[in-house]
Amino acid sequence: MAVTVPRDVLHRYYRFSLYNSPFDAHDDGCAIDLYPEGERAPSPVAGEVLDTKAVRAPPKPYAAEHDHLILVDTGEYVARLLHVDPSVEPGETVAVGDDIGELVRAGFFAPWVPNHVHLGFRDHDADPYRASGSLPVDVGVDVEPLAWDGTGTVVETGETWARLDSPEHPAPGERFAGVANDGGGVLDGGLPHYEWGGVLGDDGPTRASVAGQQVGTADGRTVAWDSVTVSANGDPVTGLALFCSRDDAGVKLVGEGVDLPVGERVEVTVERR
């Protein structure tokens, strides 16, 4: 059975994703990444802190040497929280929204990924320290699908990413939205740079497509991406970062070679290899 993260928890964060990660913990949407504003982490769960543990992270020039694991007994499950340097200790009780520490930019992140809280759930008799083995996660909100034709203007950039103004969020701050799968639902994940993605909000589609191009095959809500190349104005990029947002829904192009200035008009194409 899936564990549902309720609406009041999700709305404490400006973005969430179940599939936009390369790590086993997110297989089949068995974890959710929650993106808060600022440098501190509000707790997405309530309960007793069971343990905190520092773990060595892959060495990256932009990242901290260690990540951290926080285990919280919610009563029904054991919650696993990652990417937070804890300000709480075993035996303490936390409520939803409590400050539990400072966000950590760990070597598990690709360079274009913002700081976030990783959340997964285990049954009490499961090993909470293993990276894999969490329960599937559902979200207690309806995510609005936004049609996108593959074009947009760059409105924000970083060293390894550029964000477009399209599709436009219909109601910033009020509800979550994301890029529509042409066959129904909202696409979630790193296309095609992570092996798996997802279609949220519709269990019917058997194919995943974006801007009129098929990009994968769906089994339930999990998508196996096809072998495709994403290009921006004819230049290949690593891919698209697809997520659910309650503020900026514009497509995010990612990759070491992304060099698109603010104000440039972009046409994104997806070609099968």
Phi, psi and chi 1 to 4 in degrees:
 res  aa     phi    psi   chi1   chi2   chi3   chi4
   1 MET       -  144.0  -90.0 -172.8   77.6      -
   2 ALA   -82.5  150.9      -      -      -      -
   3 VAL   -98.8  126.3 -178.2      -      -      -
   4 THR   -93.6  127.5  -61.2      -      -      -
   5 VAL   -88.3  118.6  179.7      -      -      -
   6 PRO   -74.6  165.4   22.4  -30.0      -      -
   7 ARG   -57.2  -45.0 -178.3 -174.3 -174.8  -79.8
   8 ASP   -65.1  -26.5   67.6  -51.3      -      -
   9 VAL   -75.8  -48.8  170.3      -      -      -
  10 LEU   -58.8  -36.3  -65.3  169.2      -      -
  11 HIS   -75.1   -1.2  -86.9  -95.6      -      -
  12 ARG   -80.9   -6.1  -64.3  175.8 -177.6  -88.2
  13 TYR  -125.5  150.6  -54.3   87.7      -      -
  14 TYR   -87.4  -10.8   69.2   88.9      -      -
  15 ARG  -156.9  150.9  178.7 -175.1  -60.2  170.2
  16 PHE  -145.1  158.7   70.0   79.1      -      -
  17 SER  -152.2  138.8  171.8      -      -      -
  18 LEU   -97.6  -22.5  -82.1   72.4      -      -
  19 TYR  -122.0   -8.5  -73.3   90.5      -      -
  20 ASN   -83.0   66.8 -163.3    0.7      -      -
  21 SER  -160.9  147.8  172.1      -      -      -
  22 PRO   -88.7   -1.3   33.5  -35.8      -      -
  23 PHE   -95.6  150.7  -63.8  105.0      -      -
  24 ASP   -56.6  -29.9  -68.7  -13.4      -      -
  25 ALA   -60.3  -22.0      -      -      -      -
  26 HIS   -96.2    0.0  -75.4  -91.5      -      -
  27 ASP   -55.9  133.1  -75.7   -2.7      -      -
  28 ASP    60.2   23.7  -64.9  -37.3      -      -
  29 GLY    67.9   39.5      -      -      -      -
  30 CYS   -93.2   18.8  -71.7      -      -      -
  31 ALA  -160.4  161.9      -      -      -      -
  32 ILE  -134.0  137.2 -174.8  169.5      -      -
  33 ASP  -100.0  129.0  -70.6  -24.6      -      -
  34 LEU  -116.8  128.0  -57.5  163.8      -      -
  35 TYR  -108.9  105.4  -65.3   76.2      -      -
  36 PRO   -90.1  161.6   31.6  -31.2      -      -
  37 GLU   -75.3  146.5  -57.9  -78.0   -0.8      -
  38 GLY    81.4 -167.3      -      -      -      -
  39 GLU  -102.5   -4.5  -61.5  179.4   -5.7      -
  40 ARG  -105.5  156.1  -52.9  -65.6  -63.6 -177.2
  41 ALA  -109.2  114.9      -      -      -      -
  42 PRO   -79.1  137.8   27.3  -29.8      -      -
  43 SER   -68.6  132.6  178.1      -      -      -
  44 PRO   -87.1   -2.3   31.0  -32.2      -      -
  45 VAL  -135.4  162.5  -64.5      -      -      -
  46 ALA  -117.4  144.4      -      -      -      -
  47 GLY   152.6 -165.4      -      -      -      -
  48 GLU   -97.0  131.5 -180.0 -175.3   -9.9      -
  49 VAL   -70.8  121.2  177.9      -      -      -
  50 LEU   -89.5  -38.2  -62.1  176.9      -      -
  51 ASP  -165.7  154.2 -164.1    9.4      -      -
  52 THR  -131.0  142.9   63.2      -      -      -
  53 LYS  -149.3  132.0 -178.1  179.6  179.9 -180.0
  54 ALA   -83.2  137.9      -      -      -      -
  55 VAL  -129.4  141.3  -65.3      -      -      -
  56 ARG   -71.3  133.5 -175.0  171.9  -66.8  -82.9
  57 ALA  -103.6  156.5      -      -      -      -
  58 PRO   -56.5  137.1  -23.9   33.2      -      -
  59 PRO   -69.2  124.2   23.2  -31.3      -      -
  60 LYS  -137.8  141.4  -59.6  -76.9  178.5   63.5
  61 PRO   -63.6  -22.3   21.1  -31.9      -      -
  62 TYR  -100.6    4.9   54.7   81.8      -      -
  63 ALA  -125.7  160.5      -      -      -      -
  64 ALA   -71.7  153.8      -      -      -      -
  65 GLU   -70.2  -32.6 -178.0  178.7   -4.0      -
  66 HIS  -122.5  145.9  -72.9   89.2      -      -
  67 ASP  -105.3 -178.4 -158.1  -15.4      -      -
  68 HIS  -142.2  144.6  -60.4  -92.1      -      -
  69 LEU  -113.9  131.5  170.8   67.0      -      -
  70 ILE  -120.7  126.6  -56.6  172.8      -      -
  71 LEU  -107.4  128.6  -59.4  177.4      -      -
  72 VAL  -127.4  127.2  177.8      -      -      -
  73 ASP   -83.8  109.5 -174.0  -12.1      -      -
  74 THR   -85.9   -1.4   69.6      -      -      -
  75 GLY   100.8  -53.5      -      -      -      -
  76 GLU   -91.2  -32.2 -167.1  170.3   -1.2      -
  77 TYR  -140.7  170.7  -55.3  102.8      -      -
  78 VAL  -102.9  121.6  174.1      -      -      -
  79 ALA   -91.9  137.3      -      -      -      -
  80 ARG  -108.8  120.9  -60.8  177.6   77.8 -106.9
  81 LEU  -116.4  133.6  -51.8  173.6      -      -
  82 LEU  -127.1  164.2  -72.5  163.4      -      -
  83 HIS    73.0   28.4  -44.1  -35.5      -      -
  84 VAL  -134.3  123.2 -179.6      -      -      -
  85 ASP   -77.4  109.1 -171.9   -4.4      -      -
  86 PRO   -71.4  140.6   24.4  -33.2      -      -
  87 SER  -105.7    9.1   59.2      -      -      -
  88 VAL  -114.5  161.3  -66.7      -      -      -
  89 GLU  -129.8  158.8  -62.6 -179.5   -7.8      -
  90 PRO   -54.3  137.2  -27.6   36.3      -      -
  91 GLY    98.1  -19.7      -      -      -      -
  92 GLU   -76.1  154.2  -69.1 -173.3   32.7      -
  93 THR  -107.2  134.5  -61.2      -      -      -
  94 VAL  -120.0  151.1  -63.6      -      -      -
  95 ALA  -111.2  160.7      -      -      -      -
  96 VAL   -58.5  129.5  170.4      -      -      -
  97 GLY    95.5  -13.2      -      -      -      -
  98 ASP   -63.4  144.2  -78.0   -3.6      -      -
  99 ASP   -70.6  121.0 -174.6  -40.0      -      -
 100 ILE  -112.5    1.5   55.5  172.6      -      -
 101 GLY   147.3 -175.1      -      -      -      -
 102 GLU   -94.8  136.5 -175.3  174.9    0.5      -
 103 LEU   -62.2  140.7  -65.9  168.4      -      -
 104 VAL  -114.7  130.1  172.9      -      -      -
 105 ARG   -89.5   98.3 -173.1  159.1 -169.6   78.0
 106 ALA   -94.5  161.3      -      -      -      -
 107 GLY   -68.9   -5.1      -      -      -      -
 108 PHE   -74.9  -14.4  -63.3  108.2      -      -
 109 PHE   -85.9  142.8  -68.3   24.3      -      -
 110 ALA   -71.3  157.4      -      -      -      -
 111 PRO   -64.2  -20.8   20.2  -31.9      -      -
 112 TRP   -92.3    0.9   50.1   78.3      -      -
 113 VAL   -88.8  125.4  176.8      -      -      -
 114 PRO   -70.0  162.0  -13.6   27.3      -      -
 115 ASN   -61.7  144.6  -68.6   -8.9      -      -
 116 HIS  -161.2  171.2   59.7  -90.0      -      -
 117 VAL  -104.9  123.9 -179.7      -      -      -
 118 HIS   -89.3  131.8  168.1  102.2      -      -
 119 LEU  -130.9  127.9  171.7   64.0      -      -
 120 GLY  -139.6  166.9      -      -      -      -
 121 PHE  -131.0  142.0  -64.0   92.5      -      -
 122 ARG  -126.4  150.3  -60.2  -78.5  166.9   87.3
 123 ASP   -66.3  156.7  -72.2  -38.3      -      -
 124 HIS   -63.8  -26.8  -75.9   93.3      -      -
 125 ASP   -90.9    5.0   57.9   -2.7      -      -
 126 ALA   -95.4  154.0      -      -      -      -
 127 ASP   -70.7  114.7 -176.5  -10.4      -      -
 128 PRO   -81.7   -6.0   31.9  -35.2      -      -
 129 TYR   -93.5  -19.2  -63.7   95.7      -      -
 130 ARG   -69.5  147.2  -68.0 -175.3   58.8 -152.4
 131 ALA   -69.5  -35.4      -      -      -      -
 132 SER  -105.9  165.7   59.4      -      -      -
 133 GLY   111.4    8.5      -      -      -      -
 134 SER   -79.1  163.7  -71.0      -      -      -
 135 LEU   -80.7  153.0  -60.9  166.0      -      -
 136 PRO   -59.6  148.6  -21.5   32.2      -      -
 137 VAL  -114.3  135.7  173.5      -      -      -
 138 ASP  -114.2  162.3  -84.2  -19.1      -      -
 139 VAL  -115.7  139.7  -66.9      -      -      -
 140 GLY   -88.6   35.9      -      -      -      -
 141 VAL  -137.5  154.5  -66.5      -      -      -
 142 ASP   -89.0  128.9  -67.7  -34.4      -      -
 143 VAL  -100.1  125.3 -176.9      -      -      -
 144 GLU   -79.5  124.4 -177.7  171.4  -10.7      -
 145 PRO   -78.0  133.0   22.5  -25.1      -      -
 146 LEU  -114.7  119.5  -54.3  176.9      -      -
 147 ALA   -63.6  141.2      -      -      -      -
 148 TRP  -139.8  133.1 -179.1   54.6      -      -
 149 ASP   -98.0    6.6   65.8   -0.1      -      -
 150 GLY    91.4    6.1      -      -      -      -
 151 THR  -121.9  165.5   65.3      -      -      -
 152 GLY   170.8  171.3      -      -      -      -
 153 THR  -113.0  136.6  -61.5      -      -      -
 154 VAL   -67.5  126.6  177.5      -      -      -
 155 VAL  -117.8  -13.5  -68.9      -      -      -
 156 GLU  -158.5  142.6 -173.8  179.8   11.0      -
 157 THR  -139.2  159.3   64.8      -      -      -
 158 GLY  -136.2 -174.8      -      -      -      -
 159 GLU   -63.3  -29.2  -69.0 -175.9    3.1      -
 160 THR  -128.2   23.1   57.0      -      -      -
 161 TRP  -161.7  161.1   57.1  -87.5      -      -
 162 ALA  -145.9  136.3      -      -      -      -
 163 ARG  -109.4  136.4 -172.5  174.2   62.3   79.4
 164 LEU   -94.6  164.7  -53.6 -177.6      -      -
 165 ASP   -86.8    0.1   63.5   -9.5      -      -
 166 SER  -128.2  141.1  178.3      -      -      -
 167 PRO   -72.8  152.9   28.6  -34.9      -      -
 168 GLU   -84.3  135.5 -176.8  178.3   -5.3      -
 169 HIS   -69.5  131.0 -160.8  -63.3      -      -
 170 PRO   -77.1  -22.6   27.8  -34.0      -      -
 171 ALA  -153.9   73.1      -      -      -      -
 172 PRO   -55.4  133.4  -25.1   34.7      -      -
 173 GLY    87.5  -17.4      -      -      -      -
 174 GLU   -95.9  -39.5  -65.6 -178.0   16.1      -
 175 ARG  -151.5  164.4   56.7 -175.5 -176.7  -93.4
 176 PHE   -88.6  145.2  -74.8   95.0      -      -
 177 ALA  -146.9  163.0      -      -      -      -
 178 GLY  -161.8  173.0      -      -      -      -
 179 VAL   -64.5  129.3  174.1      -      -      -
 180 ALA   -72.3  137.7      -      -      -      -
 181 ASN   -76.9  131.6  176.2   41.9      -      -
 182 ASP   -58.5  -25.6  -66.9  -18.9      -      -
 183 GLY   -93.8    3.4      -      -      -      -
 184 GLY   122.1  143.3      -      -      -      -
 185 GLY    86.7 -173.0      -      -      -      -
 186 VAL  -120.1  135.1  170.5      -      -      -
 187 LEU   -81.3  141.3  -69.3  170.2      -      -
 188 ASP  -138.7  132.6 -178.5   18.2      -      -
 189 GLY   131.1  178.0      -      -      -      -
 190 GLY   -97.8  106.9      -      -      -      -
 191 LEU  -102.5  121.4  168.4   68.0      -      -
 192 PRO  -102.3   18.7   38.8  -34.8      -      -
 193 HIS   -74.5  -16.6   46.3  -73.8      -      -
 194 TYR  -108.3  146.9  -59.0  144.9      -      -
 195 GLU   -63.8  -37.1 -177.0  176.2    4.7      -
 196 TRP  -118.9  151.6  -54.0   98.9      -      -
 197 GLY  -136.0 -166.5      -      -      -      -
 198 GLY  -148.3  159.8      -      -      -      -
 199 VAL  -119.1  114.7  176.9      -      -      -
 200 LEU  -100.8  143.1  -54.2 -176.4      -      -
 201 GLY    89.3    0.6      -      -      -      -
 202 ASP  -158.5  114.1 -167.3  -33.1      -      -
 203 ASP   -89.5    2.9  -67.0  -29.4      -      -
 204 GLY   -83.7  -38.3      -      -      -      -
 205 PRO   -62.7  142.4  -19.5   30.9      -      -
 206 THR  -105.0   -7.9   56.8      -      -      -
 207 ARG  -130.5  147.9  105.6  177.5 -176.0  152.6
 208 ALA  -110.9  133.3      -      -      -      -
 209 SER  -147.1  152.1   57.8      -      -      -
 210 VAL  -138.6  135.6   60.7      -      -      -
 211 ALA    51.5   37.6      -      -      -      -
 212 GLY    84.2   -0.1      -      -      -      -
 213 GLN  -113.6  127.6  174.6   62.8   60.1      -
 214 GLN   -65.3  133.8 -179.3  170.9  -17.6      -
 215 VAL  -125.7   -5.4  -65.6      -      -      -
 216 GLY  -179.8  175.4      -      -      -      -
 217 THR  -118.7  130.2  -58.0      -      -      -
 218 ALA   -96.1  136.5      -      -      -      -
 219 ASP  -122.5   99.5 -179.2    5.3      -      -
 220 GLY    68.6 -127.2      -      -      -      -
 221 ARG   -97.4   -6.3   65.9  176.2 -175.4  175.7
 222 THR   -90.9  135.8  -62.7      -      -      -
 223 VAL  -116.9  129.8  174.4      -      -      -
 224 ALA   -91.7  114.2      -      -      -      -
 225 TRP   -66.3  143.4  -61.4  127.4      -      -
 226 ASP   -74.3  169.1  -68.2  -19.5      -      -
 227 SER   -81.5  101.0 -179.3      -      -      -
 228 VAL  -132.5  160.2  -60.7      -      -      -
 229 THR  -117.6  128.9  -62.8      -      -      -
 230 VAL   -99.4  131.2  176.8      -      -      -
 231 SER  -128.0  150.4  -62.9      -      -      -
 232 ALA  -120.5  115.7      -      -      -      -
 233 ASN    51.7   38.7  -70.3  -17.0      -      -
 234 GLY    88.9   -9.2      -      -      -      -
 235 ASP  -100.2  124.9  -64.7  -36.2      -      -
 236 PRO   -61.9  141.1  -21.5   33.1      -      -
 237 VAL  -123.8  168.7  -62.4      -      -      -
 238 THR   -62.1  -42.4  -62.1      -      -      -
 239 GLY   165.3 -164.1      -      -      -      -
 240 LEU  -110.7  133.5  -54.2  177.7      -      -
 241 ALA   -94.9  114.2      -      -      -      -
 242 LEU  -112.4  133.5  -57.5  167.0      -      -
 243 PHE  -157.0 -179.7   43.8   76.5      -      -
 244 CYS  -112.4  126.1  -56.8      -      -      -
 245 SER  -131.0  149.9  174.7      -      -      -
 246 ARG  -109.8   12.4   62.0  173.4  176.9   80.1
 247 ASP  -130.7  -75.9   54.0    8.2      -      -
 248 ASP  -102.6  115.8  -62.2  -41.5      -      -
 249 ALA   -99.9   -0.8      -      -      -      -
 250 GLY   -59.3  145.2      -      -      -      -
 251 VAL   -62.3  141.2  163.3      -      -      -
 252 LYS  -111.2  118.7 -174.6  176.9  179.8 -179.6
 253 LEU   -91.7  132.8  -58.6  165.1      -      -
 254 VAL  -129.0  155.4  -58.7      -      -      -
 255 GLY   145.4  154.6      -      -      -      -
 256 GLU   -61.4  -27.5  -59.5  -73.7   -7.0      -
 257 GLY   -96.9    9.8      -      -      -      -
 258 VAL   -72.6  118.6  172.9      -      -      -
 259 ASP  -138.6   77.4 -175.1   17.3      -      -
 260 LEU  -125.2  116.7  -63.2  166.4      -      -
 261 PRO   -75.7  154.9   28.3  -34.6      -      -
 262 VAL   -58.2  134.9  170.6      -      -      -
 263 GLY    97.9  -12.1      -      -      -      -
 264 GLU   -76.7  136.0 -178.7  164.7  -16.0      -
 265 ARG   -81.1  133.6 -174.2   68.5  177.4  168.8
 266 VAL  -126.2  137.5  175.3      -      -      -
 267 GLU  -114.3  119.8  179.8  178.6   -0.4      -
 268 VAL   -96.1  131.0  177.0      -      -      -
 269 THR  -122.7  147.3   55.4      -      -      -
 270 VAL  -123.6  119.6 -178.2      -      -      -
 271 GLU  -121.1  136.8  -62.9  179.7   -7.7      -
 272 ARG   -74.2  140.5  -59.3  174.2   73.7   83.8
 273 ARG   -85.9      -  -63.4  175.2 -168.1  163.2
